[in-house]
Amino acid sequence: CVEAGAKHGLSSNASQALSSEDIDVSKLRKLFASLDTDGSGSITAGEMRSALTKMGADPAAADDVIEDSDANGDNKVTFEEFAKAAQRGAEIVALAKKVQGYGGADARSVHSYAEEECKAFSDFINARLADDENLSHLLPIATADGLFSAVSDGMLLCRLLNEAAPGAIDERAVNRISPSKPSRFHVTENQNLAISAAKGSGIKVVNVGAEDIIEGQPHLILGLVWQMVKMALLSKINLRSNPFLIRLLLEGETLEDLLKLPPEQLLMRWVNYHLAQSSCSRRLRNFGSDVADSEIYAHLLQQIDPGRRVSAADVMRLGDKTARAQQVVSAGRRLGSDFSIRPKDIVSANEKLNLAFVAGLFNACPALEPLDEEELKLFDELEDDDVGDSREERAFRLWINSLGIDGVYVDNLYDGVRDGLVLLSVMDHVQPGVVEWSKVNRKPGMVFKQVENVNYAIAIGKGEFKFSLVGVAGSDIAVDGSKKLSLALIWQLMRAHLVSFLATLKSKTPRSTDSAMVRWANETVEAAGYASRMKDFGDKSLADGLFLLDLLTAVERRCVNRDLLADGATDESRLLNAKYAIACARKLGCALFCLPEDLIEVRPKMVMSFVASVMAFAGA
C-alpha cells in the first residue's frame, strides 16, 4: 500500500508500518471517527472519497484503502478491521493521520470538510420544518455553526425525527425551551428523548449522549442528522408504500425477495430500470463516482420528466462537468425534488448527498406504471407488519442494532441470524468471553457451516446462559428460518442483557427475577403515594398505562406532566397514555424498543423490558 499511497498523493512517510508502540487505541478511535462522518460505525468508500477530495488527493485512493483493510469483503471497514490494519501499517492509517493533520486536533476542524453536507442538511430542514412555530427561533439555519447551535436544545431533533418517522415521539413530552432562559434539565430531557427515540426507530446511535449534542460535537451531530434526513427521504421507498415498485422485480424473484431489499438497493434498481428503458448502456453501481459526470442523471431525468423537457443528448454535449451538473440540479428543482444539492456535490461524487438527491427525484417523479387489479391481489398474501410477531421482530432487531457491535447491523432479523454470526456476536457482547471464536466459521458461505455456527450458539445458550431451548437445532434457524424459534432465542438474549445490567446495580435484594422486578415496581409506586399496582407483566389492568406513568413519576416526578394523563377508559385514551409513557421513559434516557400497541395489548416481554429499563435508570 505504500506504492498506492504515493500514487494517490498520500505521504510515503505516513504510509510506513506502525510499530506496536505507535498504536494508541484512544487515538485510533478518534482517527476512525474522523472518517466515519455519518456515525454508522463503519467507513465506506464514499466517506474516503469525500475526505480525499477535500484534502486535494486523488479520490480513487479510497478503493485501495477499503480493499486493504476490509477483512470480510463487505466494502466497509469496521473499527475492529481498522485496528488490525493499523497493526499492519495499512494505508488507511496514513489517510486518517492526514485527515487529522488537515483538520487539526479540534473536533470542529477535523470534520470541517463536511461543510457541503451541513449546507444540504440545513436546506432540507429549513424547507421541511419552516411552518413549525415552535422552531421559529431556530430557523432558518444559515451556516454550519448555525446547524450545531440549532440542535442544542433538542426541540429541532425531536421534530426532525417525527418528520422521518411519524409518531416516533409524542410531542406532548417535548419540553418547550425558552431561548432566553433555557433549563439544562429540560434540554437534557429533550436530547435523551431524541436519542432514545432515534434508537427505537432504527437509527444507529452509538456512543452519543445528550452532552455531545448540547456541546455541539460536529461529527456526532452530522451523523445523527444525516440518518434522520435519510430516513425521511427513504421512508416511502418500499413495496408497501409504493406497490408500483413491483415493476422492478427481476426474473425469478418474488414479492418477498423485493420486500427484503433495503431502500438504497430499491433506489438503485429504480434508476437502472429507467436507464434500461432509455437504452442507456450504463448502470448505477454507486451514488458517487458513477454519477459524477451526470450522464446517468441525464438519462434518468429524460425518462421521468413528465414534461419531457430534459434531453440527455443536450446535457452530454456540454463539455464541462459542472455545467452538466447545473442542468441536473435545475431539473431536479423544477420537478419538485425534496432534497437539493449543488453542482459541485455531483462532480465531487459525494455519495450521501447524491443518494439523498436521487431519493428526492423518486419521491417527486417515480414514473412507474400503476398496478392493475390482478397485480394488486398479490399483496393480499403479504404478512401484516403490525401483527405481534412482526412487532417483536422489529423490537429485537432494533435492540441488536443499538448495541453498537462492530460489523453487526441487521436489516431483517430472520435472515440476519441464519449464519449464526450475529447470534454469537450478541452473546459475546452480553457476556464477554463466552464465545471461543476459534470454533466459529467466520465466513460461513456453505449451509453446513451456518448450521455449525447456530448449533454452537444454541450450545452456549443452553450452557452458559441456561436458556430454555428444548428441541431447538441449528438447522431450524439456519435452514428453515423458523421465526418462532429465532424470536424465542433472541428474546432470552435480550432478557439476559437487561438482567445482567440490573445485577450490576447496588441493591440489598436481588432484582434479576420477574417477581423481584414486579415487587420493586409496586414498592416504588406505593412509596410515591399512588394506589395503582401490578400483579405481573401480563396483568391486563396495565393496558390503561396509568401504572407505568405512576412508576415514571415515582422515579423522576419532573419527567411526567400529570395534567396530560387520560383516564384510560377508551381505546383512544389508552393509546395516548401508552405513547406518553414511552416518551417520558425515553426522556430519562431509557432505551425502549416497544410500540404503544405492545403496552396496550400488555405483551409481557415488552412490559418487562419497559419496567427493567426504568429500574435501571432508578439504579434500584
C-alpha positions in Angstrom: 0.0 0.0 0.0 3.0 2.3 0.3 3.1 2.5 -3.5 -0.6 3.1 -3.7 -0.2 5.9 -1.1 2.5 7.6 -3.2 0.4 7.2 -6.4 -2.6 8.9 -4.9 -0.8 11.8 -3.2 -0.5 10.4 0.4 2.6 10.9 2.4 5.0 8.0 1.9 6.4 8.5 5.4 2.9 8.2 6.8 2.4 5.0 4.9 5.3 3.2 6.7 4.4 0.4 9.0 3.5 1.3 12.6 5.2 -0.4 15.4 3.1 -1.7 18.4 4.4 1.3 20.4 2.9 3.7 17.8 -0.6 2.3 18.2 -2.8 4.0 20.8 -6.4 2.7 20.9 -7.9 6.0 22.0 -6.2 7.8 19.2 -7.2 5.2 16.7 -10.8 5.6 17.8 -10.5 9.4 17.2 -8.9 8.8 13.8 -11.7 6.3 12.9 -14.4 8.8 13.9 -12.8 11.5 11.7 -13.6 9.3 8.7 -16.9 7.9 9.9 -18.8 11.1 9.1 -22.2 9.5 9.4 -21.6 7.8 12.7 -22.6 4.5 11.3 -19.7 2.6 12.9 -18.1 1.7 9.7 -16.1 3.6 6.9 -17.3 3.4 3.3 -15.5 4.2 0.1 -17.8 7.3 -0.2 -16.6 8.7 3.1 -13.0 8.0 2.0 -13.5 9.8 -1.4 -15.0 12.8 0.4 -12.1 13.2 2.7 -9.5 12.7 0.0 -11.1 15.2 -2.4 -11.2 17.8 0.3 -7.5 17.2 1.0 -6.6 17.6 -2.6 -5.7 13.9 -3.0 -7.0 11.5 -5.7 -10.3 10.1 -4.5 -9.5 6.9 -6.3 -7.3 6.0 -3.3 -10.5 5.3 -1.4 -10.9 2.0 -3.1 -7.3 0.9 -2.3 -7.8 1.8 1.3 -11.1 -0.2 1.6 -9.6 -3.2 -0.2 -6.5 -3.2 2.0 -8.4 -3.1 5.3 -11.8 -4.8 4.6 -11.4 -8.2 6.1 -14.8 -9.7 5.4 -15.4 -8.3 2.0 -18.5 -6.2 2.7 -16.9 -2.9 1.2 -16.9 -1.3 4.7 -14.3 -1.0 7.3 -15.3 -1.5 11.0 -13.2 -0.3 13.9 -12.0 -3.9 14.5 -10.7 -4.1 10.9 -9.3 -0.6 11.2 -7.3 -1.6 14.3 -6.0 -4.7 12.6 -5.0 -2.6 9.6 -3.1 -0.2 12.0 -1.0 -3.1 13.2 -0.1 -3.9 9.6 0.7 -0.3 8.9 -2.1 -0.1 6.3 -2.8 2.9 4.1 -6.0 3.6 6.0 -4.0 4.8 9.0 -1.9 7.0 6.8 -5.1 8.5 5.4 -6.5 9.0 8.8 -3.4 10.8 10.0 -3.5 13.0 7.0 -7.2 13.9 7.8 -6.2 14.7 11.4 -3.3 16.8 10.1 -5.6 18.5 7.7 -8.2 19.4 10.3 -6.2 19.8 13.4 -6.9 18.4 16.9 -10.2 20.2 17.5 -13.3 18.2 16.6 -14.9 21.0 14.7 -11.8 21.5 12.4 -11.3 17.7 11.9 -14.7 17.5 10.4 -14.7 20.8 8.6 -14.6 19.1 5.2 -18.3 18.2 5.7 -19.5 21.8 5.2 -21.3 20.9 2.0 -23.3 18.4 3.9 -24.1 20.9 6.6 -25.4 23.2 3.9 -27.6 20.5 2.2 -29.0 19.2 5.5 -29.8 22.7 6.7 -31.6 23.5 3.5 -33.7 20.3 3.9 -34.5 21.1 7.5 -35.4 24.7 6.6 -37.8 23.5 3.9 -39.4 20.7 5.8 -39.9 22.5 9.2 -40.4 26.1 8.1 -44.1 26.1 9.3 -43.4 24.9 12.8 -44.0 27.9 15.1 -42.2 26.2 18.0 -39.0 26.3 16.0 -39.2 29.9 14.7 -36.4 30.9 17.0 -34.1 28.3 15.4 -35.0 28.5 11.7 -33.8 29.2 9.1 -30.4 27.7 9.6 -27.8 29.7 7.5 -24.4 28.3 8.5 -22.7 25.1 9.7 -22.3 26.6 13.2 -26.0 27.6 13.0 -26.9 23.9 12.5 -24.9 22.8 15.5 -26.5 25.5 17.6 -30.0 24.8 16.4 -30.0 21.3 17.6 -28.5 22.1 21.0 -31.9 22.3 22.9 -33.3 19.1 21.4 -36.5 20.6 20.1 -35.4 20.5 16.5 -34.0 17.0 16.7 -37.3 15.7 18.1 -39.3 17.4 15.4 -36.9 16.2 12.7 -37.2 12.6 13.9 -41.0 12.8 13.7 -40.6 14.0 10.2 -38.5 11.0 9.4 -40.6 8.5 11.5 -44.1 10.0 12.1 -45.3 9.3 15.6 -41.8 8.3 16.9 -42.1 11.0 19.6 -45.2 12.1 21.5 -44.8 15.8 21.0 -46.6 16.5 24.3 -43.4 15.2 26.0 -41.1 17.6 24.3 -40.1 20.5 26.5 -40.5 24.0 25.0 -37.2 25.7 25.6 -37.1 29.4 26.1 -34.1 30.9 24.2 -33.7 33.5 27.0 -33.9 31.1 30.0 -33.1 27.6 28.8 -33.3 24.9 31.6 -30.4 22.5 31.5 -32.6 19.7 32.9 -35.3 20.2 30.2 -32.7 20.5 27.4 -31.1 17.2 28.6 -34.5 15.6 28.7 -35.2 16.6 25.1 -31.8 15.3 23.9 -32.4 12.0 25.8 -35.8 11.8 24.1 -34.5 12.4 20.7 -31.6 9.9 21.0 -33.6 7.1 22.7 -36.5 7.6 20.2 -34.0 7.5 17.3 -32.7 4.2 18.5 -36.2 2.9 18.8 -36.9 4.0 15.2 -34.0 2.1 13.7 -31.4 4.8 13.6 -27.9 3.7 14.6 -26.8 5.7 17.6 -23.6 4.5 19.3 -21.7 6.4 21.9 -23.8 9.5 21.5 -25.1 11.2 24.6 -27.1 14.3 25.4 -24.0 16.2 26.4 -22.4 15.5 23.0 -25.3 17.2 21.2 -25.5 20.1 23.7 -21.8 20.8 23.3 -22.1 20.8 19.5 -19.8 17.8 18.6 -19.9 18.2 14.8 -19.3 14.6 13.6 -21.8 13.2 16.1 -24.5 15.8 15.2 -23.9 15.3 11.4 -24.1 11.6 11.8 -27.4 11.8 13.7 -28.9 14.5 11.4 -27.9 12.6 8.3 -29.6 9.4 9.4 -32.8 11.3 10.2 -32.7 13.1 6.8 -32.0 9.9 5.1 -34.9 8.1 6.9 -37.3 10.9 6.0 -36.3 10.7 2.3 -36.3 6.9 2.1 -39.3 6.2 4.2 -41.7 5.7 1.3 -39.3 3.7 -0.9 -40.7 0.3 -0.1 -43.2 -2.1 -1.7 -45.9 -1.4 0.9 -45.9 2.3 0.4 -45.4 2.2 -3.3 -46.8 -1.0 -4.8 -45.8 0.0 -8.3 -42.2 -0.9 -7.3 -43.3 -4.4 -8.3 -42.1 -3.2 -11.8 -38.6 -3.6 -10.5 -38.9 -7.4 -9.9 -36.2 -9.4 -11.7 -36.8 -12.7 -13.4 -37.3 -15.4 -10.8 -37.9 -13.1 -7.9 -40.9 -13.0 -5.6 -42.6 -10.1 -3.7 -40.9 -11.4 -0.6 -37.5 -11.0 -2.2 -38.3 -7.4 -3.1 -39.6 -6.7 0.4 -36.2 -7.7 1.8 -34.3 -5.1 -0.2 -33.2 -2.0 1.7 -34.4 1.3 0.2 -30.9 2.1 -1.1 -30.9 -1.0 -3.3 -34.5 -0.4 -4.4 -33.5 3.2 -5.4 -30.5 1.9 -7.4 -32.7 -0.7 -9.1 -35.2 2.1 -9.9 -32.5 4.1 -11.6 -31.3 1.2 -13.6 -34.8 0.3 -14.7 -35.2 3.7 -16.2 -31.7 3.6 -17.8 -32.7 0.3 -19.5 -35.9 2.0 -20.7 -33.8 4.8 -22.2 -31.5 2.4 -24.0 -28.6 3.7 -22.0 -25.7 1.2 -21.7 -24.5 2.3 -18.3 -25.8 1.1 -14.9 -25.7 2.6 -11.5 -23.5 0.8 -9.0 -22.8 3.6 -6.5 -24.1 7.1 -5.7 -20.7 8.7 -6.0 -18.3 8.2 -8.9 -21.0 6.7 -11.2 -22.9 10.0 -11.3 -20.1 12.4 -11.2 -20.2 13.1 -15.0 -24.0 13.5 -14.9 -24.6 11.0 -17.8 -26.8 8.7 -15.6 -28.7 11.7 -14.2 -29.3 13.0 -17.7 -30.8 9.7 -18.9 -32.8 9.2 -15.7 -34.3 12.8 -15.9 -35.1 12.3 -19.6 -37.2 9.3 -18.6 -39.0 10.6 -15.5 -39.7 14.2 -16.5 -43.4 14.3 -17.3 -42.9 17.4 -19.4 -40.1 15.8 -21.4 -38.0 18.9 -21.2 -34.7 17.1 -20.4 -32.7 15.8 -23.3 -29.8 13.5 -22.3 -28.0 14.3 -25.5 -28.2 18.0 -24.9 -26.9 17.7 -21.4 -24.0 15.5 -22.5 -23.0 17.9 -25.3 -21.8 20.3 -22.6 -18.1 19.6 -22.2 -17.8 20.9 -18.6 -19.0 18.5 -15.9 -20.1 21.4 -13.6 -22.3 22.8 -16.4 -23.9 19.4 -16.9 -24.4 19.1 -13.1 -26.1 22.5 -13.1 -28.6 21.3 -15.7 -29.3 18.2 -13.5 -29.7 20.3 -10.3 -32.1 22.8 -12.1 -34.2 19.9 -13.5 -34.4 18.4 -10.0 -35.6 21.6 -8.6 -38.2 22.0 -11.3 -39.5 18.5 -10.8 -40.1 19.2 -7.1 -37.3 17.1 -5.5 -37.5 17.5 -1.8 -33.7 17.5 -1.4 -31.5 20.0 -3.2 -27.8 19.7 -3.8 -25.2 21.9 -5.6 -23.4 21.1 -8.9 -20.1 20.6 -7.1 -21.7 17.9 -4.9 -22.4 15.9 -8.0 -19.0 16.5 -9.6 -17.1 15.7 -6.3 -19.0 12.4 -6.1 -20.5 13.0 -2.6 -22.3 9.7 -2.0 -24.6 10.8 0.8 -25.8 13.9 -1.0 -26.3 12.1 -4.3 -28.2 9.3 -2.6 -30.5 11.9 -1.0 -31.0 13.7 -4.3 -31.9 10.5 -6.1 -34.4 9.7 -3.4 -35.8 13.2 -3.8 -36.3 12.6 -7.5 -38.0 9.3 -6.8 -40.4 10.9 -4.4 -41.2 13.6 -6.9 -41.5 11.5 -10.1 -41.2 7.7 -9.8 -42.6 7.3 -13.3 -43.7 3.7 -12.9 -46.9 2.3 -14.3 -49.7 1.8 -11.6 -50.8 -1.8 -10.9 -53.9 -3.4 -12.3 -56.4 -5.4 -10.1 -54.7 -8.7 -10.7 -51.4 -7.4 -9.6 -52.8 -5.7 -6.5 -54.2 -9.1 -5.4 -50.6 -10.3 -5.0 -50.3 -8.0 -2.0 -53.2 -9.7 -0.1 -50.9 -12.6 0.7 -48.2 -10.5 2.3 -47.8 -10.6 6.1 -49.1 -7.7 8.1 -46.2 -5.7 9.6 -48.3 -4.8 12.6 -49.0 -8.3 13.9 -47.5 -9.3 17.2 -44.6 -11.4 15.9 -43.6 -8.7 13.4 -43.5 -6.1 16.2 -41.3 -8.4 18.2 -39.0 -8.9 15.2 -38.8 -5.1 15.0 -38.1 -4.7 18.7 -35.4 -7.4 18.8 -33.7 -6.2 15.6 -33.6 -2.6 16.9 -32.2 -3.8 20.2 -29.4 -5.7 18.4 -28.5 -2.7 16.3 -28.4 -0.4 19.3 -25.7 -2.4 21.0 -23.0 -0.9 18.7 -21.3 -4.2 18.0 -18.6 -3.7 15.3 -19.7 -5.1 12.0 -23.2 -6.0 13.2 -26.3 -4.3 11.7 -29.5 -6.3 11.0 -32.0 -5.3 8.3 -34.1 -8.4 8.6 -33.9 -10.4 11.8 -34.7 -13.8 10.5 -32.3 -13.6 7.6 -29.7 -11.8 9.7 -29.3 -14.7 12.3 -29.2 -17.6 9.8 -25.5 -17.8 9.6 -25.0 -17.7 13.4 -22.5 -14.8 13.4 -25.0 -12.2 14.7 -26.2 -14.6 17.4 -22.6 -15.3 18.5 -21.6 -11.6 18.4 -24.5 -10.6 20.5 -23.8 -13.4 23.0 -20.2 -12.3 23.3 -21.4 -8.7 23.9 -23.8 -9.7 26.6 -21.3 -11.9 28.3 -17.8 -11.0 27.1 -15.5 -14.1 26.5 -18.4 -16.6 26.3 -17.6 -17.3 22.6 -14.4 -19.1 21.6 -14.0 -17.5 18.2 -11.6 -20.2 17.1 -14.6 -22.5 17.0 -16.6 -20.2 14.7 -16.8 -20.2 10.9 -16.1 -16.5 10.2 -17.1 -16.8 6.5 -19.9 -19.4 6.6 -20.8 -19.4 2.9 -21.8 -23.1 2.9 -25.1 -24.0 4.7 -23.4 -26.7 6.8 -21.1 -24.0 8.2 -24.0 -21.8 9.0 -25.7 -24.7 10.8 -22.5 -25.4 12.8 -22.4 -21.7 13.9 -26.0 -21.8 15.0 -25.5 -25.1 16.8 -22.6 -23.5 18.7 -24.8 -20.6 19.6 -27.5 -22.9 20.9 -25.0 -24.9 22.9 -23.8 -21.6 24.6 -27.4 -20.6 25.2 -28.2 -23.9 26.9 -24.9 -24.0 28.8 -23.5 -20.7 30.0 -26.8 -18.7 29.6 -29.1 -21.5 30.8 -31.7 -20.7 28.2 -34.7 -22.9 27.6 -34.1 -24.2 24.1 -35.5 -27.7 24.3 -35.6 -29.4 20.9 -34.0 -26.5 19.0 -31.5 -27.4 16.4 -29.2 -25.3 14.3 -31.0 -26.3 11.1 -34.3 -24.9 12.5 -32.8 -21.4 12.3 -30.1 -21.6 9.6 -32.0 -23.7 7.1 -35.7 -23.5 7.9 -35.6 -19.9 9.2 -38.0 -20.6 11.9 -39.5 -17.3 13.1 -40.8 -18.7 16.3 -37.5 -20.3 17.4 -35.5 -17.3 16.3 -37.7 -14.9 18.4 -37.5 -17.3 21.4 -33.7 -17.4 21.3 -33.2 -13.7 20.8 -35.8 -12.7 23.5 -33.9 -14.8 26.0 -30.7 -13.0 24.9 -32.3 -9.6 25.3 -33.7 -10.5 28.7 -30.2 -11.8 29.8 -28.8 -8.5 28.7 -31.3 -6.5 30.8 -30.9 -8.7 33.8 -27.1 -8.7 33.7 -27.2 -4.9 33.8 -29.6 -4.9 36.7 -27.3 -7.3 38.5 -24.5 -4.7 38.5 -26.7 -2.1 40.3 -26.2 -1.7 44.1 -29.2 -3.2 45.8 -29.8 -5.0 49.1 -32.1 -7.6 47.4 -31.8 -9.5 44.0 -33.6 -7.8 41.1 -33.0 -10.4 38.4 -36.3 -12.3 38.5 -39.7 -11.2 37.1 -41.2 -11.4 40.6 -38.5 -9.2 42.1 -38.9 -6.6 39.3 -42.7 -6.6 39.9 -42.2 -6.2 43.6 -39.7 -3.3 43.1 -42.2 -1.5 40.8 -45.1 -1.9 43.2 -43.0 -0.8 46.2 -41.7 2.3 44.3 -45.2 3.3 43.2 -46.6 2.8 46.7 -43.8 4.8 48.3 -44.7 7.7 46.0 -48.3 7.7 47.3 -50.0 6.2 44.3 -52.6 3.4 44.6 -52.1 1.5 41.3 -50.5 -1.9 41.4 -49.5 -4.7 39.0 -49.8 -8.5 39.5 -47.3 -9.5 36.9 -46.1 -8.4 33.4 -49.2 -9.8 31.8 -51.6 -8.0 34.1 -54.4 -6.7 31.8 -55.0 -3.7 34.1 -51.7 -2.3 32.8 -53.5 -1.6 29.4 -54.6 1.8 30.6 -51.0 2.9 31.0 -51.6 4.6 34.4 -49.4 2.2 36.5 -46.4 2.8 34.1 -46.9 6.6 34.3 -47.2 6.4 38.1 -43.9 4.4 38.1 -42.2 7.0 36.0 -43.5 9.8 38.2 -42.2 8.0 41.2 -38.6 7.7 39.9 -38.5 11.2 38.4 -41.5 13.4 39.1 -40.3 16.1 36.6 -40.5 13.9 33.6 -44.3 13.5 33.7 -46.9 16.2 33.4 -49.8 14.5 35.1 -52.2 17.0 33.7 -51.8 15.2 30.4 -52.8 11.8 31.7 -56.0 10.3 30.3 -58.3 8.1 32.3 -57.6 5.0 30.1 -61.2 4.0 29.8 -61.3 4.1 26.0 -59.0 2.8 23.2 -58.1 6.3 22.3 -57.2 7.3 25.9 -55.2 4.1 26.4 -53.2 4.9 23.2 -52.5 8.4 24.4 -51.2 7.1 27.8 -49.0 4.5 26.1 -47.4 7.0 23.8 -46.8 9.4 26.6 -45.4 6.7 28.9 -42.8 5.6 26.2 -41.9 9.3 25.5 -41.4 10.1 29.2 -39.3 7.0 29.8 -37.1 8.0 26.9 -36.7 11.5 28.4 -34.9 9.7 31.2 -32.6 8.0 28.7 -34.4 4.6 28.8 -33.7 2.6 25.6 -37.1 1.2 24.7 -37.9 -0.7 21.5 -41.6 -1.4 22.2 -44.5 0.3 20.5 -47.6 1.8 22.2 -49.6 -1.1 20.9 -47.4 -3.5 22.8 -48.3 -1.8 26.0 -52.0 -1.6 25.3 -52.1 -5.3 24.4 -50.0 -6.0 27.6 -47.4 -8.1 25.8 -45.4 -9.4 28.8 -42.0 -9.3 27.1 -42.3 -5.7 26.1 -43.8 -4.7 29.5 -40.9 -6.4 31.3 -38.4 -4.6 29.1 -40.1 -1.3 29.9 -40.0 -1.9 33.7 -36.4 -3.2 33.6 -35.3 0.0 31.7 -37.0 2.3 34.3 -35.5 0.2 37.0 -32.0 0.6 35.5 -32.5 4.4 35.4 -33.6 4.4 39.1 -30.4 2.4 40.0 -32.5 0.0 42.1 
